[in-house]
Amino acid sequence: MFSSRARPSSSRTRKGRYARRTSQRVATSAASGMREATYRTVYPVSARQYYDLMLSSAFQRAVHVDGLHMSVWDNVDEYPAPRRLKRRVYSEPSLKLPKWMARFARKSQAYTEYSEFCPETLTRRTRVVPKIGANLMELVVEERYENVEGSVVGKRKTGAHASSSSCVVVSVVRIRSKLRLFRNLFEKWILEQSEVKVRQRDDYVLRALETSVFDGLLAQEDIASGVEVEEEGSGRMSVPKLAATVALAVATRLASRAATTRRRER
């Protein structure tokens, strides 16, 4: 059986909008043996657009370095199919300690994330492996992005269009410590840290959406690597258009190589 408690909270943005968030703590279940916390945040973009922000390595690096105050966020992305992403990330936190102490402390708290993003279900599943003590704990983060029908969070202009679409981001953090000693304290501490990180994420992303148009948050390399951009109120950038652009670039490069080869043969 589960025991749980829910606590609603809100984060005010610069222009007065709210990210409505409810955190729910669930005690260890007999089925999975994992303690979990659930967070729900409403964002003023569609679920597909938020998914694209998650795919953007440039934007996510900014979120983690500037928003979550990580000193290192190094990622390796692999796209098995368009907008289907496998991402490996190595992270180290920023710590306000003397340099000789901070270096060791950061390494001891460093971790690697193994994430899989599914474009059909608009979900992410991440397995977190700490650098030290990986064999002593299991930590999993699961997210899903769902459109909120009929919800008005506020209008944000994208080009000549404006929209009031919004989505809810549901984040579930699950932790199981394999150590019996201080297990409850350790698991509760991990979930408390996850709540802090979710709040920092919300503050940064909402502030970015307030001060920038959606398209401006995605880098060109993200688009080239398979991120399909959806524009508010005008549909999304089509795959054929992106394919035609890439094909034109490839054709131009091949033509240039052929011309160079002919000159050399002469």
DOTOR-59791 format. One record per residue (C-alpha): residue in three letters; x, y, z; residue number from 1. Coordinates in Angstrom, 1 decimal. Each point is the difference from the previous one (the first is absolute). Layout:
NODE; code; X; Y; Z; pos
NODE; ala; X; Y; Z; NUM
...
// end
This chain:
NODE; code; X; Y; Z; pos
NODE; met; 0.0; 0.0; 0.0; 1
NODE; phe; 1.0; 3.6; -0.5; 2
NODE; ser; -0.1; 2.9; 2.4; 3
NODE; ser; 0.2; 3.4; -1.6; 4
NODE; arg; -0.3; 3.7; 0.5; 5
NODE; ala; -0.7; 2.7; -2.6; 6
NODE; arg; 1.2; 3.6; 0.3; 7
NODE; pro; -1.0; 2.6; -2.7; 8
NODE; ser; 2.4; 2.8; -0.7; 9
NODE; ser; 0.5; 2.7; -2.6; 10
NODE; ser; 2.8; 1.9; -1.5; 11
NODE; arg; -0.6; 3.5; -1.2; 12
NODE; thr; 1.6; 1.1; -3.2; 13
NODE; arg; 1.2; 3.6; -0.8; 14
NODE; lys; -3.3; 1.0; -1.6; 15
NODE; gly; -2.2; -1.5; 2.6; 16
NODE; arg; -0.8; -3.5; -1.5; 17
NODE; tyr; 0.1; -3.0; 2.1; 18
NODE; ala; 1.5; -3.5; -0.5; 19
NODE; arg; -2.5; -2.0; 1.9; 20
NODE; arg; 1.8; -2.9; 1.7; 21
NODE; thr; -1.2; -2.8; 2.3; 22
NODE; ser; 2.6; -2.3; 1.6; 23
NODE; gln; -1.1; -3.3; 1.4; 24
NODE; arg; 2.2; -2.1; 2.2; 25
NODE; val; -0.7; -3.8; 0.0; 26
NODE; ala; 1.4; -2.4; 2.6; 27
NODE; thr; 1.9; -3.2; -1.1; 28
NODE; ser; -2.4; -2.4; -1.8; 29
NODE; ala; 0.0; -3.7; 0.4; 30
NODE; ala; 0.0; -0.4; -3.7; 31
NODE; ser; 3.0; 2.0; -1.1; 32
NODE; gly; 1.8; 0.7; 3.3; 33
NODE; met; 0.6; 3.5; -1.2; 34
NODE; arg; -1.0; 3.3; 1.7; 35
NODE; glu; -1.2; 2.6; -2.5; 36
NODE; ala; -1.0; 3.7; -0.4; 37
NODE; thr; -2.3; 1.4; -2.7; 38
NODE; tyr; 0.1; 3.5; -1.3; 39
NODE; arg; -2.4; 1.7; -2.4; 40
NODE; thr; 0.8; 3.3; -1.7; 41
NODE; val; -2.1; 1.9; -2.6; 42
NODE; tyr; 1.9; 1.7; -2.7; 43
NODE; pro; -1.3; 2.6; -2.6; 44
NODE; val; 1.0; -2.2; -3.0; 45
NODE; ser; -1.4; -3.1; -1.6; 46
NODE; ala; 1.2; -3.5; 1.1; 47
NODE; arg; 1.8; -0.5; -3.3; 48
NODE; gln; 1.8; 3.4; 0.4; 49
NODE; tyr; 1.2; -0.9; 3.5; 50
NODE; tyr; 1.2; -3.4; -1.4; 51
NODE; asp; 2.0; 1.9; -2.6; 52
NODE; leu; 1.6; 2.2; 2.7; 53
NODE; met; 1.0; -3.2; 1.8; 54
NODE; leu; 1.7; -1.3; -3.2; 55
NODE; ser; 1.9; 3.3; -0.5; 56
NODE; ser; 3.5; -0.7; 1.5; 57
NODE; ala; 0.9; 3.7; -0.1; 58
NODE; phe; -3.1; 1.0; 2.0; 59
NODE; gln; 0.3; -2.8; 2.4; 60
NODE; arg; 3.6; 0.9; 0.6; 61
NODE; ala; -1.1; 3.5; 0.9; 62
NODE; val; -2.7; -1.4; 2.3; 63
NODE; his; 2.4; -2.2; 1.9; 64
NODE; val; 3.0; 2.4; 0.1; 65
NODE; asp; -1.8; 3.3; 0.6; 66
NODE; gly; -3.2; -1.2; 1.5; 67
NODE; leu; 1.0; -3.1; 2.1; 68
NODE; his; 3.6; 1.4; 0.6; 69
NODE; met; 1.9; -3.0; -1.3; 70
NODE; ser; 3.7; 0.5; -0.6; 71
NODE; val; 0.1; -2.7; -2.7; 72
NODE; trp; -2.7; -1.3; -2.4; 73
NODE; asp; 1.5; -2.0; -2.8; 74
NODE; asn; -2.4; -1.9; -2.3; 75
NODE; val; 0.2; -2.5; -2.8; 76
NODE; asp; -3.2; -0.2; -2.2; 77
NODE; glu; -1.0; -2.8; -2.3; 78
NODE; tyr; -3.1; 0.2; -2.2; 79
NODE; pro; -1.1; -3.6; -1.1; 80
NODE; ala; -3.0; 1.7; -1.7; 81
NODE; pro; -1.2; 3.6; -0.5; 82
NODE; arg; -0.7; 1.6; 3.4; 83
NODE; arg; 0.6; -3.3; 1.8; 84
NODE; leu; 3.0; 0.6; 2.2; 85
NODE; lys; 2.4; -2.0; 2.1; 86
NODE; arg; 2.1; 2.4; 2.1; 87
NODE; arg; 2.9; -0.6; 2.4; 88
NODE; val; 1.0; 2.8; 2.3; 89
NODE; tyr; 2.8; 0.4; 2.5; 90
NODE; ser; -0.7; 2.6; 2.7; 91
NODE; glu; 1.9; 1.6; 2.9; 92
NODE; pro; -1.6; 2.5; 2.4; 93
NODE; ser; 1.3; 3.4; 0.9; 94
NODE; leu; 1.0; 0.2; 3.6; 95
NODE; lys; 1.0; 3.0; 2.1; 96
NODE; leu; 3.1; -1.5; 1.5; 97
NODE; pro; 3.8; 0.7; -0.1; 98
NODE; lys; 1.4; -1.1; -3.3; 99
NODE; trp; 2.0; -2.9; 1.5; 100
NODE; met; -3.1; -1.3; 1.7; 101
NODE; ala; -2.6; 0.8; -2.7; 102
NODE; arg; 1.8; -2.1; -2.7; 103
NODE; phe; -0.2; -3.2; 2.1; 104
NODE; ala; -3.6; 0.8; 1.2; 105
NODE; arg; -1.2; 0.6; -3.6; 106
NODE; lys; 1.4; -3.3; -1.1; 107
NODE; ser; -1.6; -1.8; 2.9; 108
NODE; gln; -3.4; 1.4; -0.9; 109
NODE; ala; 0.4; -0.4; -3.8; 110
NODE; tyr; -2.3; -2.2; -1.9; 111
NODE; thr; -0.9; -1.3; -3.5; 112
NODE; glu; -3.5; 0.1; -1.4; 113
NODE; tyr; -1.2; -2.5; -2.7; 114
NODE; ser; -3.2; 1.4; -1.6; 115
NODE; glu; -2.4; -1.2; -2.6; 116
NODE; phe; -2.5; 2.4; -1.6; 117
NODE; cys; -3.1; -1.3; -1.9; 118
NODE; pro; -1.7; 2.3; -2.5; 119
NODE; glu; -3.1; -2.1; -0.3; 120
NODE; thr; -0.9; 0.1; 3.8; 121
NODE; leu; 1.9; 3.3; 0.7; 122
NODE; thr; 1.8; -1.6; 2.9; 123
NODE; arg; 3.5; -0.2; 1.5; 124
NODE; arg; 1.5; -2.8; 2.2; 125
NODE; thr; 3.4; 0.6; 1.6; 126
NODE; arg; 2.2; -2.3; 2.0; 127
NODE; val; 2.3; 1.9; 2.3; 128
NODE; val; 3.4; -1.7; 0.9; 129
NODE; pro; 2.1; 1.8; 2.7; 130
NODE; lys; 3.8; 0.0; -0.4; 131
NODE; ile; 0.4; -1.3; 3.5; 132
NODE; gly; -2.4; -2.6; 1.5; 133
NODE; ala; -1.8; -1.0; -3.2; 134
NODE; asn; -0.4; -3.6; 1.4; 135
NODE; leu; -1.7; 1.3; 3.1; 136
NODE; met; -3.0; 1.8; -1.5; 137
NODE; glu; -2.5; 0.1; -2.8; 138
NODE; leu; -1.2; 3.4; -1.3; 139
NODE; val; -2.4; 0.4; -2.9; 140
NODE; val; -1.8; 3.1; -1.3; 141
NODE; glu; -3.0; -0.3; -2.3; 142
NODE; glu; -1.8; 2.9; -1.7; 143
NODE; arg; -3.0; 0.4; -2.3; 144
NODE; tyr; -1.2; 3.1; -1.7; 145
NODE; glu; -3.8; 0.4; -0.5; 146
NODE; asn; -2.0; 2.8; -1.6; 147
NODE; val; -2.4; 1.9; 2.2; 148
NODE; glu; -3.3; 0.4; -1.9; 149
NODE; gly; -1.8; 3.3; 0.5; 150
NODE; ser; 2.7; 1.3; 2.3; 151
NODE; val; 1.2; 3.6; -0.3; 152
NODE; val; 3.3; 0.7; 1.6; 153
NODE; gly; 0.6; 3.2; -1.9; 154
NODE; lys; 0.7; 1.0; -3.5; 155
NODE; arg; 3.5; -0.1; -1.4; 156
NODE; lys; 0.8; 1.3; -3.5; 157
NODE; thr; 1.9; -2.1; -2.5; 158
NODE; gly; 0.6; 2.0; -3.2; 159
NODE; ala; -3.3; 1.5; -1.1; 160
NODE; his; -2.0; -2.6; 2.0; 161
NODE; ala; -1.2; -0.2; 3.6; 162
NODE; ser; -1.2; -3.0; 1.8; 163
NODE; ser; -1.3; -1.0; 3.5; 164
NODE; ser; 0.9; -3.7; -0.2; 165
NODE; ser; 1.6; -1.6; 3.0; 166
NODE; cys; 1.2; -3.4; 1.2; 167
NODE; val; 0.6; -1.7; 3.3; 168
NODE; val; 3.4; -1.6; 0.7; 169
NODE; val; -0.3; -3.0; 2.3; 170
NODE; ser; 3.3; -0.9; 1.6; 171
NODE; val; 0.3; -3.2; 2.1; 172
NODE; val; 3.2; -0.6; 2.0; 173
NODE; arg; 0.5; -3.5; 1.4; 174
NODE; ile; 2.8; -0.9; 2.4; 175
NODE; arg; 0.9; -3.3; 1.7; 176
NODE; ser; 3.0; -0.2; 2.4; 177
NODE; lys; 1.6; -3.4; 0.4; 178
NODE; leu; 1.5; 0.9; 3.3; 179
NODE; arg; -2.1; -0.8; 3.1; 180
NODE; leu; 1.8; 2.6; 2.2; 181
NODE; phe; -1.5; 3.5; -0.4; 182
NODE; arg; -2.0; -1.2; -3.0; 183
NODE; asn; -3.1; 2.1; 0.8; 184
NODE; leu; 2.1; 3.1; 0.6; 185
NODE; phe; 2.0; -0.5; -3.2; 186
NODE; glu; -3.0; -0.5; -2.2; 187
NODE; lys; -1.9; 3.0; 1.5; 188
NODE; trp; 3.1; 2.1; -0.5; 189
NODE; ile; 0.2; -1.0; -3.7; 190
NODE; leu; -3.7; 0.9; -0.5; 191
NODE; glu; 0.5; 3.3; 1.7; 192
NODE; gln; 2.9; 0.8; -2.4; 193
NODE; ser; -2.2; -1.0; -2.9; 194
NODE; glu; -2.6; 2.5; 1.1; 195
NODE; val; 2.6; 2.8; 0.1; 196
NODE; lys; 1.2; -1.0; -3.5; 197
NODE; val; -3.6; 0.0; -1.4; 198
NODE; arg; -0.6; 3.5; 1.5; 199
NODE; gln; 3.3; 1.3; -1.6; 200
NODE; arg; -1.0; -1.5; -3.3; 201
NODE; asp; -3.4; 1.5; 0.1; 202
NODE; asp; 1.3; 3.5; 0.8; 203
NODE; tyr; 2.6; -0.1; -2.7; 204
NODE; val; -2.2; -1.4; -2.8; 205
NODE; leu; -2.9; 2.2; 0.8; 206
NODE; arg; 2.2; 3.1; 0.0; 207
NODE; ala; 1.5; -1.0; -3.3; 208
NODE; leu; -3.5; -0.5; -1.6; 209
NODE; glu; -1.0; 3.5; 1.4; 210
NODE; thr; 3.0; 1.8; -1.5; 211
NODE; ser; 0.5; -1.9; -3.3; 212
NODE; val; -2.1; -1.3; -2.9; 213
NODE; phe; -0.1; -3.8; -0.1; 214
NODE; asp; 1.9; -0.4; -3.3; 215
NODE; gly; 2.9; 2.1; 1.4; 216
NODE; leu; 0.6; -2.5; 2.8; 217
NODE; leu; 0.9; -2.7; -2.5; 218
NODE; ala; 3.5; 0.0; -1.6; 219
NODE; gln; 0.5; -0.7; -3.7; 220
NODE; glu; 2.0; -3.2; 0.9; 221
NODE; asp; -3.0; -1.3; 1.9; 222
NODE; ile; -2.2; 0.3; -3.1; 223
NODE; ala; 2.7; -1.6; -2.2; 224
NODE; ser; 0.3; -3.0; 2.4; 225
NODE; gly; -3.7; -0.9; -0.2; 226
NODE; val; -2.0; 2.4; 2.2; 227
NODE; glu; -3.3; 0.8; -1.8; 228
NODE; val; -1.0; 3.5; 1.1; 229
NODE; glu; -3.6; 0.7; 0.6; 230
NODE; glu; -1.1; 3.6; -0.3; 231
NODE; glu; -2.9; 1.3; 2.0; 232
NODE; gly; -3.1; 0.6; -2.0; 233
NODE; ser; 1.5; -0.8; -3.4; 234
NODE; gly; 0.8; -3.7; 0.2; 235
NODE; arg; 3.5; -1.3; 0.3; 236
NODE; met; 3.0; 0.0; -2.4; 237
NODE; ser; -0.7; -2.8; -2.4; 238
NODE; val; 2.3; -3.0; -0.4; 239
NODE; pro; -0.1; 0.4; -3.8; 240
NODE; lys; 1.2; 3.5; 0.3; 241
NODE; leu; 2.9; -1.0; 2.3; 242
NODE; ala; 0.8; -2.9; -2.3; 243
NODE; ala; 0.1; 2.2; -3.1; 244
NODE; thr; 2.3; 2.5; 1.8; 245
NODE; val; 2.4; -2.8; 0.9; 246
NODE; ala; -0.2; -1.6; -3.5; 247
NODE; leu; 0.9; 3.4; -1.5; 248
NODE; ala; 3.0; 0.3; 2.2; 249
NODE; val; 1.2; -3.5; -0.8; 250
NODE; ala; -0.5; 0.6; -3.8; 251
NODE; thr; 1.9; 3.2; 0.2; 252
NODE; arg; 2.9; -1.7; 1.8; 253
NODE; leu; 0.1; -2.9; -2.6; 254
NODE; ala; -0.1; 2.4; -2.9; 255
NODE; ser; 2.9; 1.9; 1.5; 256
NODE; arg; 2.0; -3.2; 0.4; 257
NODE; ala; -0.7; -1.1; -3.6; 258
NODE; ala; 1.1; 3.4; -1.3; 259
NODE; thr; 3.3; -0.3; 2.0; 260
NODE; thr; 0.6; -3.5; -1.3; 261
NODE; arg; -0.5; 1.1; -3.6; 262
NODE; arg; 2.5; 2.9; 0.4; 263
NODE; arg; 2.6; -2.4; 1.4; 264
NODE; glu; -0.5; -2.5; -2.9; 265
NODE; arg; 0.7; 2.8; -2.5; 266
// end
